[in-house]
């Protein structure tokens, strides 16, 4: 089951926290390639943690960050209306508080992506 997305589709919510969604304007082929890069980078982080190689870990984390920026999940927001970015904020402390509180199914509030 997917986590709930905000009505404007800018965020999804996991354990009460807003996480910026991928830019919906990305072509599917581009999005897919970036997701693959992200997954490869995450595997590299895991490997570097296992080998305790600080240089490899720094490089792998930089690759994760670059992929997330390219996907629109970090960095400059992908929407153009000037709205504030609430990435990583608790939903209850944002303008989405009323919407989040209105979710009836508590399971939806706690799903992971």
C-alpha positions in Angstrom: 0.0 0.0 0.0 1.3 3.4 -0.9 1.6 6.2 1.6 -0.9 9.0 1.3 -0.1 11.9 -1.0 -1.1 15.4 -0.2 -3.9 16.8 -2.3 -1.5 18.8 -4.4 0.7 15.7 -4.9 3.8 17.6 -3.8 4.4 15.3 -0.8 3.7 11.9 0.5 3.5 11.2 4.3 5.4 8.6 6.2 4.9 8.4 10.0 3.5 11.9 10.1 6.4 13.5 8.1 6.1 15.1 4.7 8.5 13.9 2.0 8.8 15.7 -1.3 7.5 13.7 -4.2 9.3 13.2 -7.5 8.7 15.9 -10.1 5.7 14.6 -12.1 6.8 16.5 -15.2 9.8 14.2 -15.6 9.4 11.9 -18.7 8.9 8.3 -17.6 12.2 7.2 -19.2 14.2 9.9 -17.4 12.4 9.1 -14.1 13.1 5.4 -14.4 16.8 6.0 -15.2 17.2 8.3 -12.2 15.4 5.8 -9.9 17.9 3.2 -11.1 20.8 5.5 -10.3 19.3 6.2 -6.9 19.0 2.5 -6.1 22.5 1.8 -7.3 23.8 4.7 -5.1 21.9 3.4 -2.1 23.5 -0.1 -2.6 26.9 1.6 -2.8 26.1 3.4 0.6 25.3 0.0 2.1 28.5 -1.5 0.7 30.7 1.4 1.9 29.1 1.2 5.4 30.0 -2.5 5.5 33.6 -1.9 4.5 33.9 1.2 6.6 35.5 3.1 3.7 35.0 6.8 4.4 35.8 7.9 0.9 33.5 5.4 -0.8 30.8 6.3 1.7 31.1 10.0 0.9 31.0 9.3 -2.8 28.0 7.1 -2.5 26.1 9.6 -0.4 26.9 12.3 -2.9 25.5 10.1 -5.7 22.3 9.5 -3.7 22.0 13.3 -3.2 22.5 14.0 -6.9 19.9 11.5 -7.9 17.4 12.8 -5.4 18.0 16.4 -6.6 17.6 15.3 -10.3 14.3 13.6 -9.3 13.1 16.8 -7.6 13.0 15.2 -4.2 15.7 17.6 -2.8 17.1 20.9 -3.9 15.0 23.5 -5.7 11.3 22.8 -5.7 9.7 21.7 -8.9 6.5 23.7 -8.5 6.4 27.2 -9.8 3.8 29.0 -7.7 6.3 30.1 -5.0 4.8 27.9 -2.3 7.0 27.2 0.7 8.8 23.8 0.8 7.8 21.7 3.8 10.0 18.7 2.9 10.7 16.6 6.1 8.4 18.7 8.2 5.8 17.0 10.4 2.5 17.3 8.6 0.8 18.5 11.8 3.0 21.6 11.8 2.3 22.7 8.2 -0.7 24.0 6.2 -1.4 20.3 5.4 -2.3 19.7 9.1 -6.1 19.7 8.6 -5.9 17.4 5.6 -3.6 15.0 7.5 -5.8 15.0 10.5 -8.8 14.2 8.3 -7.3 10.9 7.2 -9.5 8.3 8.8 -7.4 5.2 8.3 -4.5 5.3 10.8 -2.8 2.6 8.7 -2.4 5.1 5.9 -0.6 7.5 8.2 2.1 5.0 9.0 2.8 3.4 5.6 6.3 3.4 4.1 6.8 4.1 0.4 
